[in-house]
């Protein structure tokens, strides 16, 4: 049984990336409680587009700013609050990395290769989405 309002189950995330020496690196953050490696994500806030909401989460959770692409890479679901959250995932080209950020005391962040990130992420569908990132980035 769902324990939260319906809009809680509509979420968006970013896969933050940068290109270093011709190679794509992505940024993962730790979850607050379980200390699993995840991408910044959260509830799509009222009045914001999914991309805007995901950018806000990236700033709060990872202390980064950048360009969130309009096209979603895909979506995945996970169980929380007695229901299933549906998460739209967008690529985000990082332009600024802040030294201090809102959730700094609760989270770690780490740049890594797509292969390294794929090993650390639990959700199978999200792994597949992550592996599609190079084809989108290379189209630019």
C-alpha positions, 0 to 999 in steps of 0.5 A: 500500500502506497504511503505517500502522495502519488507525485512522490512516485514520479521522479527524475535523475541525471547521469552527470558526465564530463569528458577527460582526455577523450574518455567519458567519466560519470559522477556517482553519489552515495545514498543517505542511509544505505551508502549505496552508489547512485546517481542524483535523483528525486521527486519531480517538483511541482512547477518544474520539468523533470530535467529541471527537477533533476538538475536541482537534485544534482546541485543538492546531492552532488554539488554540481551544475551543468546542462541537462539534456532534453531527451531522456536516456530511459526510465527505470522503476524501484520499490519505495514507500509501499509502491513503485517509483518511476524514474526518468533519467537524463544526461547532464554535462557538468560545467561546475563542481562546487567545493561545498554543497547542501548534502555534503555531510550526508553523501560522498561523490566520486568520478569514475568510468562508465564500466566502474559505475556499472559495477557499483549500480544495483538496478539492472535497467539503470545499468543498461541506461548508463551503457547507452550514454556514450552513443548520446554523448558522441552525437554532440 
